[in-house]
Amino acid sequence: MKSILLIEDNNDVRSNIVEILALAGYNVISAENGKVGLEKAIKYSPDLILCDIVMPALNGYEVLKTIQANISIKHIPFIFLTAKANNDDIKKGLEFGADAYITKPFSGIELLNSISCQLNK
Protein backbone atom coordinates (compact mmCIF):
# COMPACT_ATOMS: atom_id res chain seq x y z
CA MET A 1 0.00 0.00 0.00
CA LYS A 2 1.40 3.37 -1.02
CA SER A 3 1.66 6.05 1.65
CA ILE A 4 0.84 9.70 1.16
CA LEU A 5 1.74 12.55 3.48
CA LEU A 6 -0.86 15.30 3.46
CA ILE A 7 0.26 18.66 4.87
CA GLU A 8 -2.80 20.91 5.20
CA ASP A 9 -3.66 23.40 7.94
CA ASN A 10 -7.44 23.53 7.35
CA ASN A 11 -9.08 20.79 9.42
CA ASP A 12 -12.10 20.33 7.14
CA VAL A 13 -10.05 20.20 3.95
CA ARG A 14 -7.56 17.83 5.58
CA SER A 15 -10.34 15.49 6.75
CA ASN A 16 -11.98 15.43 3.33
CA ILE A 17 -8.72 14.65 1.54
CA VAL A 18 -7.81 11.96 4.06
CA GLU A 19 -11.18 10.32 3.41
CA ILE A 20 -10.76 10.47 -0.39
CA LEU A 21 -7.28 8.98 -0.21
CA ALA A 22 -8.19 6.28 2.30
CA LEU A 23 -11.17 5.18 0.19
CA ALA A 24 -8.80 4.95 -2.79
CA GLY A 25 -6.61 2.54 -0.82
CA TYR A 26 -3.76 4.80 0.26
CA ASN A 27 -2.17 4.85 3.69
CA VAL A 28 -2.52 8.51 4.71
CA ILE A 29 -0.27 10.38 7.11
CA SER A 30 -1.57 13.86 7.90
CA ALA A 31 0.03 16.96 9.34
CA GLU A 32 -1.60 20.21 10.39
CA ASN A 33 1.26 22.53 9.43
CA GLY A 34 4.54 22.64 7.57
CA LYS A 35 6.75 22.04 10.60
CA VAL A 36 4.89 18.87 11.62
CA GLY A 37 4.71 17.82 7.98
CA LEU A 38 8.44 18.09 7.53
CA GLU A 39 9.04 16.04 10.69
CA LYS A 40 6.66 13.34 9.40
CA ALA A 41 8.26 13.36 5.94
CA ILE A 42 11.62 12.59 7.52
CA LYS A 43 10.19 10.02 9.94
CA TYR A 44 7.95 8.08 7.52
CA SER A 45 9.51 8.72 4.07
CA PRO A 46 6.14 8.50 2.28
CA ASP A 47 5.69 7.60 -1.38
CA LEU A 48 4.24 11.05 -2.17
CA ILE A 49 3.70 14.40 -0.44
CA LEU A 50 0.65 16.67 -0.89
CA CYS A 51 1.25 20.10 0.59
CA ASP A 52 -0.65 23.36 0.96
CA ILE A 53 1.35 26.55 0.44
CA VAL A 54 -0.12 29.08 2.90
CA MET A 55 0.33 27.57 6.37
CA PRO A 56 1.63 28.49 9.81
CA ALA A 57 5.04 27.40 11.14
CA LEU A 58 6.56 26.64 7.70
CA ASN A 59 4.85 27.50 4.42
CA GLY A 60 4.77 25.05 1.52
CA TYR A 61 7.73 26.63 -0.26
CA GLU A 62 9.85 26.29 2.88
CA VAL A 63 8.76 22.67 3.28
CA LEU A 64 9.69 21.85 -0.32
CA LYS A 65 13.04 23.64 -0.08
CA THR A 66 13.93 21.73 3.09
CA ILE A 67 12.86 18.41 1.56
CA GLN A 68 14.96 19.09 -1.55
CA ALA A 69 17.99 19.66 0.69
CA ASN A 70 17.53 16.33 2.50
CA ILE A 71 19.12 13.48 0.57
CA SER A 72 16.97 10.80 2.22
CA ILE A 73 13.63 12.32 1.12
CA LYS A 74 14.36 14.61 -1.82
CA HIS A 75 13.30 11.90 -4.31
CA ILE A 76 9.70 11.86 -3.04
CA PRO A 77 7.16 13.27 -5.55
CA PHE A 78 5.77 16.57 -4.24
CA ILE A 79 2.41 18.09 -5.20
CA PHE A 80 1.27 21.53 -4.14
CA LEU A 81 -2.44 21.55 -3.27
CA THR A 82 -3.48 25.16 -2.78
CA ALA A 83 -5.96 27.97 -3.33
CA LYS A 84 -3.18 30.08 -4.90
CA ALA A 85 -4.55 29.67 -8.41
CA ASN A 86 -3.23 32.42 -10.65
CA ASN A 87 -0.71 31.61 -13.37
CA ASP A 88 2.17 33.30 -11.55
CA ASP A 89 1.54 31.17 -8.44
CA ILE A 90 1.42 27.97 -10.49
CA LYS A 91 4.60 28.92 -12.35
CA LYS A 92 6.38 29.75 -9.08
CA GLY A 93 5.35 26.44 -7.52
CA LEU A 94 6.61 24.42 -10.45
CA GLU A 95 9.80 26.45 -10.73
CA PHE A 96 10.37 25.85 -7.03
CA GLY A 97 10.50 22.16 -7.87
CA ALA A 98 7.01 20.76 -7.25
CA ASP A 99 6.16 17.82 -9.49
CA ALA A 100 2.55 18.98 -9.87
CA TYR A 101 0.25 21.79 -8.77
CA ILE A 102 -3.45 21.30 -7.95
CA THR A 103 -5.65 24.31 -7.25
CA LYS A 104 -8.56 24.36 -4.82
CA PRO A 105 -11.35 23.63 -5.31
CA PHE A 106 -10.57 20.33 -7.01
CA SER A 107 -12.43 17.10 -7.64
CA GLY A 108 -11.52 13.80 -6.05
CA ILE A 109 -10.89 12.39 -9.54
CA GLU A 110 -8.49 15.24 -10.36
CA LEU A 111 -6.61 14.64 -7.10
CA LEU A 112 -6.40 10.86 -7.57
CA ASN A 113 -5.34 11.19 -11.22
CA SER A 114 -2.53 13.57 -10.33
CA ILE A 115 -1.35 11.28 -7.53
CA SER A 116 -1.48 8.24 -9.80
CA CYS A 117 0.47 10.06 -12.48
CA GLN A 118 3.25 10.99 -10.06
CA LEU A 119 3.43 7.54 -8.47
CA ASN A 120 3.67 5.86 -11.88
CA LYS A 121 6.65 7.95 -13.06
C-alpha positions in Angstrom: 0.0 0.0 0.0 1.4 3.4 -1.0 1.7 6.1 1.7 0.8 9.7 1.2 1.7 12.5 3.5 -0.9 15.3 3.5 0.3 18.7 4.9 -2.8 20.9 5.2 -3.7 23.4 7.9 -7.4 23.5 7.3 -9.1 20.8 9.4 -12.1 20.3 7.1 -10.1 20.2 3.9 -7.6 17.8 5.6 -10.3 15.5 6.8 -12.0 15.4 3.3 -8.7 14.7 1.5 -7.8 12.0 4.1 -11.2 10.3 3.4 -10.8 10.5 -0.4 -7.3 9.0 -0.2 -8.2 6.3 2.3 -11.2 5.2 0.2 -8.8 4.9 -2.8 -6.6 2.5 -0.8 -3.8 4.8 0.3 -2.2 4.9 3.7 -2.5 8.5 4.7 -0.3 10.4 7.1 -1.6 13.9 7.9 0.0 17.0 9.3 -1.6 20.2 10.4 1.3 22.5 9.4 4.5 22.6 7.6 6.8 22.0 10.6 4.9 18.9 11.6 4.7 17.8 8.0 8.4 18.1 7.5 9.0 16.0 10.7 6.7 13.3 9.4 8.3 13.4 5.9 11.6 12.6 7.5 10.2 10.0 9.9 8.0 8.1 7.5 9.5 8.7 4.1 6.1 8.5 2.3 5.7 7.6 -1.4 4.2 11.0 -2.2 3.7 14.4 -0.4 0.7 16.7 -0.9 1.3 20.1 0.6 -0.7 23.4 1.0 1.3 26.6 0.4 -0.1 29.1 2.9 0.3 27.6 6.4 1.6 28.5 9.8 5.0 27.4 11.1 6.6 26.6 7.7 4.9 27.5 4.4 4.8 25.0 1.5 7.7 26.6 -0.3 9.9 26.3 2.9 8.8 22.7 3.3 9.7 21.8 -0.3 13.0 23.6 -0.1 13.9 21.7 3.1 12.9 18.4 1.6 15.0 19.1 -1.6 18.0 19.7 0.7 17.5 16.3 2.5 19.1 13.5 0.6 17.0 10.8 2.2 13.6 12.3 1.1 14.4 14.6 -1.8 13.3 11.9 -4.3 9.7 11.9 -3.0 7.2 13.3 -5.5 5.8 16.6 -4.2 2.4 18.1 -5.2 1.3 21.5 -4.1 -2.4 21.6 -3.3 -3.5 25.2 -2.8 -6.0 28.0 -3.3 -3.2 30.1 -4.9 -4.6 29.7 -8.4 -3.2 32.4 -10.6 -0.7 31.6 -13.4 2.2 33.3 -11.6 1.5 31.2 -8.4 1.4 28.0 -10.5 4.6 28.9 -12.4 6.4 29.8 -9.1 5.4 26.4 -7.5 6.6 24.4 -10.4 9.8 26.5 -10.7 10.4 25.9 -7.0 10.5 22.2 -7.9 7.0 20.8 -7.2 6.2 17.8 -9.5 2.6 19.0 -9.9 0.3 21.8 -8.8 -3.4 21.3 -8.0 -5.6 24.3 -7.3 -8.6 24.4 -4.8 -11.3 23.6 -5.3 -10.6 20.3 -7.0 -12.4 17.1 -7.6 -11.5 13.8 -6.1 -10.9 12.4 -9.5 -8.5 15.2 -10.4 -6.6 14.6 -7.1 -6.4 10.9 -7.6 -5.3 11.2 -11.2 -2.5 13.6 -10.3 -1.3 11.3 -7.5 -1.5 8.2 -9.8 0.5 10.1 -12.5 3.2 11.0 -10.1 3.4 7.5 -8.5 3.7 5.9 -11.9 6.6 7.9 -13.1 
